Amino acid sequence: MAFAPVRVIVVGGGTAGWMTAAALAGLTGSACSVDLIESEEIGIIGVGEATLPHLRAFLERLGIDERAFMHATDATYKLGIEFRDFGRVGDRYIHPFGTFGQPLNDVAFHHYYARLAHAGGVPPIGAFSAGVTAAEACRFEQPGNDPNDPTTSFGYAYQFDATRFAPFLRAWSEARGVTRTPGRIVSVERGLGERIGAVRLADGTRIEGDLFVDCSGFRSLLLGGELEEAWEDWSHWLPCDRAVAMPCESPPGPIEPFTRAVAMPAGWRWRIPLRHRIGNGYVYSSSHLDDGDATEALLAALEGAPLAEPRFLRFRAGRRRRSWVGNVVAVGLASGFLEPLESTSIYLVQAAITALIEHFPNRRIAAVDRDGFNATIDAEYDRIRDFLILHYHATTRDDTAFWRHVRTMAVPPSLDDKISLWRQTAQVAKYTQGLFLEPSWVAVLLGQGVLPHGWDQRADLPNAGGLTRAFGGLSQAIAARVAAMPLHDADLLRA
Ligand SMILES: Cc1cc2nc3c(=O)[nH]c(=O)nc-3n(C[C@H](O)[C@H](O)[C@H](O)COP(=O)(O)OP(=O)(O)OC[C@H]3O[C@@H](n4cnc5c(N)ncnc54)[C@H](O)[C@@H]3O)c2cc1C
């Protein structure tokens, strides 16, 4: 039986709103019509510049040309995130997009690495990652096609100007039939039960829909506001609740193909190099630092002249208990927030869009679709939450009240279990859904100085001398391959 197209109303025109509109227009055929409402008066959050490799798949699925996207958004390539001063002041490591080394006899590389690291004299694990080695050398080229070749296989993402992505997607979406209604929603009409029937704009326009995608940002106009879906607060685990952001001119020298996160006395500071400027911000806990001191610390760290006044953002870590209620699906900040330490928010937008398309309803919404969607989003949030807490908790820092608090606080049992499994066995808990698989946990655990006491016993089989020589050969092969790559800037010039 053919169903009439579902009338989808997207509320909000930030990154979440336009990504949703683009995906529905590009990927659902004639299953729906899409109208997007956005208020120019309210505007968009305008931060959110570092991404994960999944965004590449998003653009590819829609047939968007990478170079056109990079031009339009002043994007650079991103090979990972460098963390400084997290495990201990003076420490640094890069969490790359990709694996370390190669498995041997079905045993993951990091088990052999753990064995050698205990004996001492092995370089940081980044030496066995093409992504880390290229990031450190400021070099970039498209990765190779053979996932088993550790000298050419790595993932990459983008760093882009957050104010340019939504307009880029808007043009793309409007060309594919999405309609846009500018205006501020001032009231909401309820349908039966938990359903929304229509929204009304300040100029009196009434817009009806079958499915409302709430992309209204932190306001969470429909899900949090109208439907009053409960908020699950995670600020006891992730106490940072403020950020001050300020772009600056780029310093002379190469453009780094990575984002930097520097631990600060009451949080951490981001540095995101774009083609035309550097994005900077200090994410902090307002219980430990006031806005004035945060701004001063950020200003002191800038590497070039500031390009704007400081902007302050307030948030809370957590999420709405359910992201899809009645005929409202929240995507982006309207559904929850986890701080940008691992650049996960735009990924969460994408995960919600993918789940929505998989569970795309007809005009009568089936509970099974809604529940399936909510279960997926729950898993995504929970996994990211644990991974973020790890960066704070796995530290030996005790130099400020903030670091003493996060080092000693109780963490979710799911994270406690993961850390003890790692310490005892060098294993990373496996899961099929959600972000951050084994290599990411390995990167951060080792990077923050959590060396396991045990490992897969098969890693003890090769003789130590042979293993050390094989490790040396591998890191040299990666270094030689990377030395032949063009500089990141040179690749950008071609883009
Ligand atoms: C400090 C900070 C740093 C971040 N850094 C990163 C990062 O590096 N990487 C990353 O992936 N993410 C990051 N994020 C998150 C990222 O910015 C967001 O996930 C992303 O921009 C999506 O935002 P949004 O579209 O949900 O909300 P917004 O951009 O706030 O858009 C909301 C939209 O709703 C509209 N609206 C609201 N109310 C109404 C109304 N009444 N009527 C009509 N329209 C309305 C607004 O006009 C706007 O168009 C960061 C967030 C913060 C706070």
PDBQT file of the ligand as one rigid body, heavy atoms in Angstrom, charges set to zero:
ROOT
HETATM    1  C1  LIG A 501      31.285  25.365  23.517  1.00  0.00    +0.000 C 
HETATM    2  C2  LIG A 501      30.817  24.408  22.477  1.00  0.00    +0.000 A 
HETATM    3  C3  LIG A 501      31.736  23.884  21.581  1.00  0.00    +0.000 A 
HETATM    4  C4  LIG A 501      31.321  22.926  20.635  1.00  0.00    +0.000 A 
HETATM    5  N1  LIG A 501      32.244  22.356  19.805  1.00  0.00    +0.000 NA
HETATM    6  C5  LIG A 501      31.865  21.321  19.011  1.00  0.00    +0.000 A 
HETATM    7  C6  LIG A 501      32.802  20.636  18.191  1.00  0.00    +0.000 A 
HETATM    8  O1  LIG A 501      33.986  20.969  18.139  1.00  0.00    +0.000 OA
HETATM    9  N2  LIG A 501      32.355  19.603  17.447  1.00  0.00    +0.000 N 
HETATM   10  C7  LIG A 501      31.053  19.206  17.458  1.00  0.00    +0.000 A 
HETATM   11  O2  LIG A 501      30.707  18.212  16.801  1.00  0.00    +0.000 OA
HETATM   12  N3  LIG A 501      30.145  19.892  18.168  1.00  0.00    +0.000 NA
HETATM   13  C8  LIG A 501      30.511  20.915  18.944  1.00  0.00    +0.000 A 
HETATM   14  N4  LIG A 501      29.573  21.586  19.673  1.00  0.00    +0.000 N 
HETATM   15  C9  LIG A 501      28.160  21.269  19.486  1.00  0.00    +0.000 C 
HETATM   16  C10 LIG A 501      27.660  21.897  18.169  1.00  0.00    +0.000 C 
HETATM   17  O3  LIG A 501      27.846  23.286  18.207  1.00  0.00    +0.000 OA
HETATM   18  C11 LIG A 501      26.202  21.570  17.955  1.00  0.00    +0.000 C 
HETATM   19  O4  LIG A 501      25.967  20.203  18.156  1.00  0.00    +0.000 OA
HETATM   20  C12 LIG A 501      25.784  21.893  16.538  1.00  0.00    +0.000 C 
HETATM   21  O5  LIG A 501      26.125  23.201  16.193  1.00  0.00    +0.000 OA
HETATM   22  C13 LIG A 501      24.293  21.706  16.379  1.00  0.00    +0.000 C 
HETATM   23  O6  LIG A 501      23.575  22.735  17.011  1.00  0.00    +0.000 OA
HETATM   24  P1  LIG A 501      22.016  22.771  16.813  1.00  0.00    +0.000 P 
HETATM   25  O7  LIG A 501      21.722  22.870  15.366  1.00  0.00    +0.000 OA
HETATM   26  O8  LIG A 501      21.424  21.651  17.586  1.00  0.00    +0.000 OA
HETATM   27  O9  LIG A 501      21.581  24.116  17.573  1.00  0.00    +0.000 OA
HETATM   28  P2  LIG A 501      21.693  25.660  17.122  1.00  0.00    +0.000 P 
HETATM   29  O10 LIG A 501      22.853  25.948  16.285  1.00  0.00    +0.000 OA
HETATM   30  O11 LIG A 501      21.542  26.444  18.398  1.00  0.00    +0.000 OA
HETATM   31  O12 LIG A 501      20.393  25.889  16.227  1.00  0.00    +0.000 OA
HETATM   32  C14 LIG A 501      19.119  26.070  16.795  1.00  0.00    +0.000 C 
HETATM   33  C15 LIG A 501      18.177  26.584  15.732  1.00  0.00    +0.000 C 
HETATM   34  O13 LIG A 501      16.858  26.634  16.269  1.00  0.00    +0.000 OA
HETATM   35  C16 LIG A 501      16.288  27.890  15.956  1.00  0.00    +0.000 C 
HETATM   36  N5  LIG A 501      15.259  28.222  16.952  1.00  0.00    +0.000 N 
HETATM   37  C17 LIG A 501      15.358  28.162  18.304  1.00  0.00    +0.000 A 
HETATM   38  N6  LIG A 501      14.201  28.573  18.863  1.00  0.00    +0.000 NA
HETATM   39  C18 LIG A 501      13.360  28.879  17.831  1.00  0.00    +0.000 A 
HETATM   40  C19 LIG A 501      12.044  29.388  17.754  1.00  0.00    +0.000 A 
HETATM   41  N7  LIG A 501      11.323  29.713  18.845  1.00  0.00    +0.000 N 
HETATM   42  N8  LIG A 501      11.504  29.584  16.535  1.00  0.00    +0.000 NA
HETATM   43  C20 LIG A 501      12.198  29.288  15.408  1.00  0.00    +0.000 A 
HETATM   44  N9  LIG A 501      13.467  28.827  15.408  1.00  0.00    +0.000 NA
HETATM   45  C21 LIG A 501      14.032  28.642  16.626  1.00  0.00    +0.000 A 
HETATM   46  C22 LIG A 501      17.482  28.842  15.975  1.00  0.00    +0.000 C 
HETATM   47  O14 LIG A 501      17.190  30.029  15.295  1.00  0.00    +0.000 OA
HETATM   48  C23 LIG A 501      18.496  27.991  15.245  1.00  0.00    +0.000 C 
HETATM   49  O15 LIG A 501      18.299  28.079  13.857  1.00  0.00    +0.000 OA
HETATM   50  C24 LIG A 501      29.957  22.556  20.586  1.00  0.00    +0.000 A 
HETATM   51  C25 LIG A 501      29.037  23.142  21.454  1.00  0.00    +0.000 A 
HETATM   52  C26 LIG A 501      29.453  24.048  22.403  1.00  0.00    +0.000 A 
HETATM   53  C27 LIG A 501      28.444  24.646  23.343  1.00  0.00    +0.000 C 
ENDROOT
TORSDOF 0
